[in-house]
């Protein structure tokens, strides 16, 4: 009966076809591991990405195991063939290149075991404590909020956010991408945390005024013929989107992010034409994306070969409320755009335990709705010899085999 239901669901969405850059989700199995640097975990000092305890004494040993050939061999054994690898977190290349020999060794080990590795490149962070040692004028790269203060990433007092209109920052990221591909041997780039709140630095204020001044017949639309004194809108609870300046401000901000990503794509493809360009942005259907984060997902996606998306929508039926939680609409939008997607659901990130009976839910949902089946827990470190929870691993092996069987049997549906 279960197979029959899965077959019906797969038939209802039409055939699963190869998409951008010949990336076929049916052949891809994504996993996560040491995609953040050791320095990040230590600086945070608490339980964070992937459920890893930042101040754990065993962290150095975990990274040594991860970088060894044993780790990609285990991935190949499990059929896990795509992942992100730590590369650039935003601490400045002079700091992060200290880890580069280990990263390059891991990429070589991945390729030797049939695993495709994308370089993790942080889009929205300047770790100014270390980066200012390399770039003394880093203050000019940082976002400024409406109060005139530096904007911090997610409230972390040691992480500024970069201004997306800063030419020096864009050129720096281009250089980072070139190193990853030309020297690191990576198969592509994955930009993490691509979200850009409004920036009120002097550069952005000037550029927005210049943008308004370039528009034809301003008096007809804005009521004024001379817009040189118009400033960027300030956030307030009930700003009407009927305000023509506010409307143009949203378009302008979205255009800035798209232009930056288009520039990075051109650079990446010039270095390695077959490199995969990917980004972890916000959920597709979030109505406030343009206002809060300068994202319009359809135009943004034109610069990508592959989407990544984070939400907390672990597939479930909530009995008390009667709500069905899923990622189906986001997965379907990505499929319509012809882009494969890693649609993460953070309940499966290893930050807290899941019932093993629920393990297959997101994997099957991915398989049915054309997403890339993704496991975020099987390669997570445990405080045991060898770091991998063998009991959990052995319990999941047959489930992964069943997933692969279903994918093979219904491949042409």
C-alpha positions in Angstrom: 0.0 0.0 0.0 2.8 2.4 0.9 4.5 1.9 -2.5 1.1 2.4 -4.2 0.6 5.7 -2.5 4.1 6.9 -3.4 3.6 5.9 -7.0 0.3 7.8 -7.1 2.0 10.9 -5.7 4.9 10.7 -8.1 2.5 10.3 -11.1 0.5 13.4 -10.0 3.5 15.7 -10.5 4.5 14.5 -13.9 7.9 13.0 -14.9 11.1 13.7 -13.0 13.4 15.2 -15.6 17.0 16.3 -15.6 17.2 20.1 -14.9 19.9 22.8 -14.9 23.4 21.7 -15.7 22.2 18.1 -16.0 21.6 17.9 -12.3 19.0 15.2 -11.7 17.6 15.0 -8.2 17.0 11.3 -8.7 20.7 10.8 -8.8 21.7 13.1 -6.0 21.9 12.4 -2.3 22.9 15.3 -0.2 24.5 15.3 3.3 26.0 17.7 5.7 29.0 17.5 8.0 31.9 19.9 8.7 30.7 22.6 6.5 31.4 25.3 9.1 35.0 26.0 10.2 36.4 25.0 13.6 37.0 28.7 14.3 33.2 29.4 13.9 32.2 26.8 16.4 34.8 28.0 19.0 33.8 31.6 18.5 30.1 30.8 19.1 31.0 28.5 22.0 27.6 26.8 22.2 25.4 24.3 20.5 24.8 25.6 17.0 24.8 24.5 13.3 24.3 20.8 12.9 23.7 20.3 16.6 27.5 20.5 17.3 28.6 21.8 20.7 30.9 24.7 19.9 33.0 24.3 23.0 33.4 20.5 22.9 36.9 19.2 23.6 36.7 16.6 20.8 36.1 19.2 18.0 39.7 19.1 16.6 39.6 15.3 16.5 36.3 15.4 14.7 37.6 17.7 12.0 40.7 15.5 11.5 38.5 12.4 11.0 36.2 14.4 8.7 39.1 15.4 6.5 40.5 11.9 6.2 39.7 9.5 3.4 37.5 7.4 5.8 34.7 10.0 5.8 34.1 10.2 2.0 34.4 6.4 1.9 31.6 6.1 4.3 29.5 8.6 2.2 30.1 6.5 -0.9 29.1 3.4 1.0 25.8 5.1 2.0 25.2 6.5 -1.4 25.6 10.1 -0.3 27.2 11.9 -3.2 26.8 15.7 -2.7 27.7 18.0 0.1 29.1 21.4 1.1 32.6 21.8 2.4 33.8 24.6 4.7 35.8 27.2 2.8 35.0 30.8 3.6 33.0 32.0 6.6 33.7 35.7 6.4 36.6 35.9 8.8 39.0 37.2 6.1 41.1 35.0 3.8 44.3 35.7 5.8 42.7 33.9 8.7 40.8 31.2 6.9 43.6 30.2 4.5 45.3 28.5 7.5 42.7 25.7 7.1 43.0 25.6 3.3 45.5 22.6 3.2 43.0 20.5 5.1 40.1 21.6 3.0 41.9 20.8 -0.3 42.8 17.3 1.1 39.1 16.7 1.9 38.0 17.8 -1.6 40.5 15.4 -3.2 39.2 12.6 -0.9 35.6 13.4 -2.0 36.4 13.2 -5.7 38.2 9.9 -5.1 35.0 8.5 -3.7 32.4 9.9 -6.1 31.3 12.8 -3.9 30.7 16.3 -5.4 31.9 19.1 -3.2 30.6 22.7 -3.3 32.6 25.4 -1.5 30.7 27.1 1.3 31.0 30.9 0.9 29.4 33.1 3.5 27.4 36.0 1.8 26.2 38.0 4.8 29.0 38.2 7.4 32.1 40.2 8.1 33.8 38.8 11.2 35.4 42.2 11.9 37.6 41.1 14.8 39.9 39.2 12.5 39.0 40.7 9.1 40.0 44.3 10.1 43.5 43.0 10.7 43.6 42.3 6.9 41.3 45.1 5.7 41.7 48.3 7.9 38.9 50.1 6.1 36.4 47.3 6.7 34.0 49.8 8.3 33.2 51.1 4.8 32.1 47.5 3.8 29.5 47.2 6.6 25.8 47.7 6.5 24.3 50.5 8.5 20.8 50.3 10.0 18.2 53.1 10.1 19.7 54.4 13.4 23.1 54.9 11.7 24.7 51.9 13.6 26.5 48.8 12.2 24.1 46.0 11.4 25.0 42.7 13.1 24.2 39.3 11.6 21.4 37.7 13.6 22.4 39.7 16.7 25.9 38.2 17.0 28.0 41.0 18.4 31.1 39.9 16.5 29.5 39.6 13.0 28.7 42.6 10.9 26.7 42.3 7.7 28.3 43.6 4.4 26.7 46.3 2.2 25.8 44.6 -1.1 26.5 47.8 -3.1 30.1 47.9 -1.8 32.4 47.4 -4.8 35.4 46.4 -2.7 33.3 43.7 -1.0 32.1 42.3 -4.3 35.6 42.2 -5.7 36.8 40.4 -2.6 34.1 37.7 -2.9 35.0 37.3 -6.6 38.6 36.6 -5.4 37.4 34.1 -2.8 35.4 32.2 -5.5 38.4 32.1 -7.8 40.6 30.6 -5.1 38.0 28.0 -4.3 37.7 26.8 -7.9 41.2 27.3 -9.3 43.2 26.2 -6.2 40.7 24.3 -4.1 39.4 22.0 -6.8 35.8 22.5 -5.8 32.9 21.6 -8.1 31.0 24.8 -7.5 30.1 27.5 -5.0 27.3 27.7 -2.4 26.6 31.1 -1.0 25.1 30.8 2.4 22.7 33.3 4.1 21.8 35.3 1.0 19.6 37.9 2.6 20.1 41.7 2.6 18.1 44.0 4.9 18.0 47.6 4.0 21.3 49.5 4.3 21.4 53.2 5.2 25.1 53.9 4.7 26.1 57.0 2.8 26.8 55.0 -0.3 23.4 53.4 -0.4 21.6 56.7 0.3 23.5 58.3 -2.6 23.0 55.3 -5.0 19.2 55.3 -4.3 19.0 59.0 -5.0 20.9 58.5 -8.2 18.6 55.7 -9.2 15.5 57.8 -8.6 17.1 60.6 -10.6 17.6 58.2 -13.6 13.9 57.4 -13.9 11.9 59.1 -16.7 9.1 61.5 -16.0 9.4 61.5 -12.2 6.7 64.1 -11.6 4.1 61.8 -13.2 4.9 59.0 -10.8 6.3 60.6 -7.7 4.7 64.1 -7.8 8.1 65.8 -7.7 10.3 66.6 -10.7 13.5 66.9 -8.7 14.1 63.8 -6.5 17.6 64.7 -5.3 16.4 65.2 -1.7 14.4 62.0 -1.5 15.8 59.5 1.1 15.4 55.8 1.5 12.1 54.8 3.3 12.5 54.0 7.0 10.8 50.8 8.3 7.5 51.3 10.2 4.7 48.9 11.1 2.2 49.8 8.4 4.1 51.4 5.6 1.8 51.3 2.6 3.2 49.6 -0.5 1.1 52.0 -2.5 3.8 54.6 -1.8 5.6 54.9 -5.1 8.9 55.7 -3.5 8.6 52.6 -1.3 7.7 50.5 -4.3 10.7 51.7 -6.3 12.9 51.2 -3.2 11.9 47.5 -3.1 12.7 47.1 -6.8 16.0 48.8 -6.4 17.1 46.7 -3.5 16.1 43.5 -5.2 18.0 44.7 -8.3 21.2 45.2 -6.2 21.2 41.7 -4.9 20.5 40.2 -8.3 23.3 42.3 -9.8 25.7 41.1 -7.2 24.8 37.5 -7.8 25.0 37.9 -11.6 28.5 39.3 -11.2 29.5 36.4 -9.0 28.1 33.9 -11.5 30.0 35.5 -14.3 33.2 35.2 -12.4 32.6 31.6 -11.3 31.8 30.5 -14.9 34.8 32.3 -16.2 37.1 30.4 -13.9 35.3 27.0 -14.3 32.5 26.9 -16.9 30.9 23.8 -15.5 31.0 25.0 -11.9 27.6 24.8 -10.0 26.4 28.1 -8.7 24.1 27.8 -5.7 22.7 29.9 -2.8 20.9 29.3 0.4 18.1 32.0 0.4 14.8 32.3 2.2 11.8 30.1 1.7 10.2 30.8 -1.7 6.8 31.7 -0.5 7.7 34.1 2.3 5.7 37.2 1.4 8.0 39.6 3.2 11.2 38.5 1.3 11.4 41.6 -0.8 10.7 43.9 2.0 12.9 42.3 4.7 15.7 40.6 2.6 15.8 42.2 -0.9 14.9 38.9 -2.5 12.5 38.1 -5.3 13.0 34.4 -5.8 12.2 34.1 -9.5 14.6 36.8 -10.8 17.1 35.8 -8.1 17.0 32.2 -9.4 18.1 33.2 -12.9 21.7 33.5 -11.5 21.7 30.0 -10.0 22.0 26.4 -11.1 20.7 25.0 -7.8 18.6 26.4 -4.9 19.0 25.8 -1.2 16.3 26.8 1.2 15.9 26.6 5.0 12.7 26.4 6.8 11.4 24.5 9.9 8.8 22.7 7.9 9.6 19.1 8.8 6.8 17.0 7.3 4.2 16.3 9.9 0.5 16.2 10.8 -0.3 18.2 13.9 -3.2 16.4 15.5 -4.3 19.1 17.9 -4.5 21.8 15.2 -5.2 19.6 12.2 -2.4 21.3 10.3 -0.4 19.5 7.7 3.2 20.7 7.6 5.2 20.3 4.4 7.5 21.9 1.9 5.5 20.9 -1.2 4.7 24.4 -2.5 8.4 25.5 -2.3 9.5 22.2 -4.0 7.0 22.6 -6.8 8.0 26.2 -7.5 11.6 25.2 -7.8 10.6 22.4 -10.2 8.6 24.8 -12.3 11.7 27.1 -12.5 13.7 24.1 -13.7 16.1 24.3 -10.7 17.0 21.4 -8.4 16.6 22.3 -4.7 18.0 21.2 -1.4 15.0 22.1 0.7 16.2 21.8 4.3 13.8 21.3 7.2 15.8 22.2 10.3 14.0 19.8 12.6 16.2 17.3 10.8 19.5 19.2 11.3 20.7 17.3 14.3 20.1 20.1 16.7 17.6 17.9 18.5 16.7 14.3 18.2 14.0 13.0 15.9 11.9 9.8 16.2 13.6 7.3 14.0 10.1 6.4 12.6 10.0 9.9 11.1 13.4 9.8 9.5 12.1 9.0 6.0 9.5 11.7 5.9 11.6 14.5 4.3 13.6 12.1 2.1 10.4 10.7 0.5 8.8 14.2 0.3 11.9 15.3 -1.6 11.8 12.3 -3.9 8.2 12.8 -4.8 8.2 16.5 -5.4 11.5 16.7 -7.3 13.7 18.0 -4.5 17.2 16.5 -3.7 16.8 13.9 -0.9 18.9 15.3 1.9 20.1 13.8 5.2 21.3 16.3 7.9 22.0 13.8 10.7 23.6 10.6 9.7 27.1 12.2 9.3 26.7 14.4 12.5 29.4 13.8 15.1 28.6 11.8 18.3 30.7 11.6 21.4 31.7 8.0 20.6 34.8 6.4 19.2 34.9 7.2 15.5 32.4 10.0 16.1 29.6 8.2 14.1 26.6 6.7 15.9 26.9 3.2 14.4 23.7 2.0 15.9 21.7 4.8 14.3 23.7 4.4 11.1 22.9 0.7 10.8 19.2 1.4 11.4 19.2 3.9 8.6 21.1 1.9 6.0 18.0 -0.2 5.0 15.9 2.9 4.9 18.3 4.6 2.5 18.4 1.4 0.4 14.6 1.5 0.2 14.6 5.1 -0.9 17.1 4.3 -3.7 14.9 1.3 -4.7 11.9 3.5 -5.0 13.8 6.1 -7.0 15.1 3.4 -9.4 11.7 1.7 -9.9 9.8 4.9 -10.6 12.5 6.7 -12.5 10.5 7.0 -15.7 7.2 7.9 -14.1 
